[in-house]
Amino acid sequence: MPLQGYANPAQFQRLARIILPWSAGVTAVSLVVGAVLALLLSPPDYQQGETVRIMYLHVPAAWMGLFIYTSMAVAAAVGLVWKHPLADLYCRAVAPVGAVFTALCLITGSLWGKPMWGTWWVWDARLTSVLLLFFLYLGYIALVNAFDDPTRGERAGGILLLVGVVNVPIIKFSVDWWNTLHQPASVSRLGAPAVYHTMLVPLLVMTLAFMAYYLTIAIIRLRAELAGRRIQTLRLLMIGGDWVAPPPRPAPRVEISDHDPDAMAQRHGPAAWTATTTLNHPHSQAAAPVIPRS
């Protein structure tokens, strides 16, 4: 099937029913395995000590915050240019999820920064740009809900997403462009990662858990958005007077007995039942017509 075929809401619903149980199962399994690896089996860092375990939440949350916003910007471009019916609804559905991941990144970063840097917050280039990303999420959520017409709100929100996407490379390369307190890339750098495998494996498993969780919640929320949009359309049709009621179902056919006076009188009139009764009664005085033989 071509890619644009999955923009059809009916096709999406069929695909979602297949993916949702698997994504929910992967979320549960990988979250449990990742938590065991991160909290019990991975060793403490020689410099950070036990504080390094915060990174198993902080890093995947940061990756997911960037990934979701980038996917929203792509969907906004698709919605503005090709008018795909699911593009804008996808942005509405996943914006709160991305905001939660970004908030988790900021909170865990502050919890890690207090013992490592001696402060909860610094106006570092990386931290400030991630905070701006969080405000972009909140701004989008507020903007799309500020209009009575959902189409106008989604168009304005899509423009905001496309303007704010310039912040994504700033977050990524801020540690290279400026002298910051935040450490440079350790996993996604060119060459081998600078993280030992006993710490890298729990980190990747937790990332898988976060991605599966995002996929599960995105499907659930997108299906809810589709249902809400359908209900809203029906209400507008009813209020505007354009509502066309479905044709009534045909009444079931009932066989009427000749000995039921009420039914016969209702269907053919009282005279029909009287005549039928007279002809069929065993003691009737009426004689059958005589047909002469030729």
C-alpha positions in Angstrom: 0.0 0.0 0.0 1.4 3.5 -0.8 2.3 5.7 2.2 -0.6 8.1 1.6 -3.0 5.2 2.1 -2.3 5.2 5.8 -3.6 8.7 6.1 -7.1 7.3 5.6 -8.8 7.2 9.0 -10.4 3.8 8.4 -7.1 2.3 7.3 -5.4 3.8 10.3 -8.0 2.3 12.6 -7.4 -1.2 11.2 -3.6 -0.8 11.5 -3.9 0.6 15.1 -5.9 -2.4 16.3 -3.0 -4.6 15.2 -0.1 -2.4 16.5 -1.6 -1.4 19.9 -1.4 -4.7 21.7 2.2 -5.3 20.6 3.3 -1.7 21.5 1.7 -2.0 24.9 3.4 -5.4 25.5 6.8 -4.1 24.5 6.3 -1.1 26.7 5.6 -3.2 29.8 8.4 -5.8 29.2 11.1 -3.3 28.2 10.2 -1.0 31.1 10.5 -3.8 33.7 13.7 -5.1 32.1 15.2 -1.6 31.8 14.4 -0.7 35.4 16.1 -3.9 36.7 19.2 -3.3 34.6 19.4 0.4 35.4 18.7 0.2 39.2 20.1 -3.2 40.1 22.6 -4.6 37.6 24.4 -1.6 36.1 27.4 -0.5 38.1 27.8 3.0 39.6 30.0 5.5 37.7 33.5 6.1 39.0 32.9 9.9 39.1 29.1 10.3 39.5 28.5 7.3 41.8 24.9 6.3 42.1 23.7 9.6 40.7 24.4 8.2 37.2 21.2 6.2 37.4 19.2 9.4 36.8 20.7 9.4 33.3 18.6 6.3 32.5 15.6 8.5 32.6 17.1 11.8 31.6 18.7 10.8 28.3 15.8 8.8 26.8 13.4 11.6 27.9 15.6 14.2 26.1 15.8 12.1 23.0 12.0 11.5 22.9 11.3 15.3 23.4 13.4 16.1 20.4 12.0 13.2 18.3 8.4 14.0 19.0 8.8 17.7 18.2 10.6 16.9 14.9 7.8 14.4 13.9 5.2 17.1 14.7 7.0 19.6 12.5 7.1 17.1 9.6 3.4 16.3 10.2 2.6 20.0 10.2 4.3 20.5 6.9 2.4 17.5 5.4 -0.9 18.9 6.7 -0.2 22.4 5.4 0.9 21.2 1.9 -1.0 18.0 1.2 -3.9 18.4 3.6 -3.6 14.9 5.0 -6.5 14.3 7.4 -4.4 12.7 10.1 -1.4 15.0 10.1 -2.9 17.8 12.2 -4.7 15.3 14.5 -1.4 13.6 15.1 0.2 16.9 16.2 -2.7 17.4 18.6 -2.5 13.9 20.0 1.3 13.8 20.7 1.9 17.3 21.8 1.1 16.6 25.5 3.3 13.5 25.3 6.2 15.4 24.0 5.7 18.1 26.7 5.7 15.5 29.4 9.0 13.9 28.1 10.6 17.4 27.9 9.4 18.2 31.5 10.9 14.9 32.7 14.1 15.8 31.0 14.3 19.1 32.7 13.3 17.7 36.1 15.8 14.8 36.1 18.5 17.1 34.8 18.0 19.4 37.7 18.1 16.5 40.1 21.4 15.4 38.6 22.8 18.9 38.4 22.5 19.6 42.1 25.0 17.0 43.3 27.2 17.3 40.2 27.3 21.0 39.6 26.2 22.3 43.0 23.1 24.0 41.7 19.6 23.1 40.4 19.7 25.3 37.3 22.2 27.3 35.2 21.4 29.4 32.1 23.4 27.0 30.0 22.9 26.9 26.2 21.7 23.3 26.3 19.4 23.8 29.3 18.0 27.1 28.0 17.3 25.6 24.5 15.5 22.6 26.1 13.4 24.9 28.2 12.5 26.8 25.1 11.4 23.5 23.6 9.1 22.9 26.5 7.6 26.4 26.0 7.1 25.6 22.3 5.1 22.5 23.3 2.9 24.5 25.7 2.5 27.3 23.1 1.3 24.9 20.5 -1.2 23.3 22.9 -2.6 26.7 23.8 -2.7 28.0 20.3 -4.6 25.1 18.7 -7.2 25.3 21.4 -7.6 29.1 21.2 -9.8 29.0 18.1 -13.4 27.9 17.7 -12.6 26.6 14.3 -10.2 23.7 14.6 -8.9 24.2 11.1 -7.7 27.7 11.9 -6.1 26.6 15.2 -4.3 23.7 13.5 -3.0 25.9 10.7 -1.7 28.4 13.2 -0.2 25.7 15.3 1.5 24.1 12.3 3.2 27.4 11.5 4.5 27.7 15.0 5.9 24.1 14.8 7.7 24.9 11.5 9.2 28.1 13.0 10.2 26.4 16.2 11.9 23.5 14.5 15.0 25.6 14.2 15.5 25.1 17.9 16.1 21.3 17.4 19.6 21.6 15.8 20.4 24.3 18.4 19.7 21.8 21.2 21.7 19.1 19.4 24.8 21.1 18.6 24.8 23.7 21.5 27.4 21.7 23.4 29.7 22.0 20.3 29.0 25.6 19.4 29.3 27.1 22.8 31.4 26.5 25.9 28.7 24.9 28.2 28.6 23.0 31.5 26.7 20.2 29.8 28.8 17.3 28.7 29.1 16.6 24.9 27.5 13.7 23.1 28.5 10.3 24.5 26.2 7.8 22.6 25.3 9.4 19.3 28.8 10.7 18.4 30.8 9.5 15.4 32.8 6.4 16.2 32.3 4.2 19.2 30.1 5.4 22.1 32.0 6.7 25.1 29.7 4.7 27.4 30.7 1.2 28.7 28.3 -1.6 27.6 27.1 -2.3 31.1 25.6 1.2 31.1 24.8 1.4 27.4 22.5 -1.6 27.4 20.2 -0.3 30.2 20.1 3.0 28.5 19.1 1.6 25.2 16.5 -0.7 26.8 14.9 2.3 28.6 14.9 4.2 25.3 13.0 1.3 23.7 10.5 1.4 26.6 10.0 5.2 26.1 9.5 4.8 22.4 7.0 2.0 22.8 5.2 4.0 25.4 5.1 7.0 23.0 3.7 4.8 20.2 1.0 3.3 22.5 -0.2 6.6 23.9 0.0 8.2 20.4 -2.3 5.6 19.0 -4.8 5.8 21.9 -4.9 9.6 21.8 -5.1 9.8 18.0 -8.1 7.4 18.0 -9.7 9.6 20.7 -9.1 12.7 18.5 -10.7 11.0 15.5 -13.8 10.1 17.6 -14.0 13.6 19.0 -13.7 15.1 15.5 -16.5 12.8 14.3 -18.8 13.8 17.2 -18.1 17.5 16.6 -18.9 17.2 12.9 -22.3 15.5 13.7 -23.1 18.2 16.2 -22.4 20.9 13.6 -24.6 19.2 11.1 -27.5 18.9 13.5 -27.2 22.6 14.6 -26.8 23.9 11.1 -29.9 22.1 9.8 -28.0 20.1 7.3 -28.5 16.9 9.3 -30.1 14.2 7.2 -31.7 11.4 9.2 -31.1 7.9 8.0 -34.1 6.2 6.3 -36.3 4.3 8.7 -36.0 0.6 8.7 -38.9 -1.3 7.1 -41.4 -2.8 9.5 -41.3 -6.5 9.8 -44.0 -8.3 7.7 -46.7 -9.9 9.9 -48.9 -12.7 8.5 -52.5 -11.8 9.3 -54.9 -14.7 10.2 -58.4 -14.7 8.7 -59.7 -15.4 12.2 -58.2 -12.2 13.7 -61.0 -9.6 13.4 -58.9 -6.7 14.6 -56.0 -7.3 12.2 -58.3 -8.0 9.3 -60.3 -4.9 10.0 -57.2 -2.8 10.3 -55.7 -4.1 7.0 -58.8 -4.4 4.7 -61.6 -2.7 6.6 -64.5 -4.2 8.6 -66.4 -5.3 5.5 -63.5 -7.6 4.3 -63.5 -9.5 7.6 -67.3 -9.8 7.6 -67.3 -11.2 4.0 -64.5 -13.6 4.7 -66.1 -14.8 7.9 -69.4 -15.4 6.1 -67.8 -17.4 3.3 -65.6 -19.5 5.5 -68.0 -20.2 8.4 -69.1 -23.8 8.4 -72.8 -22.9 9.1 -73.0 -20.1 6.7 -76.2 -19.9 4.7 -74.4 -18.4 1.7 -74.1 -20.8 -1.2 -71.2 -21.1 -3.4 -71.8 -20.0 -7.0 -72.7 -22.8 -9.4 -70.6 -23.0 -12.5 -72.6 -24.6 -15.3 -71.1 -27.4 -17.3 -70.5 -26.8 -21.0 
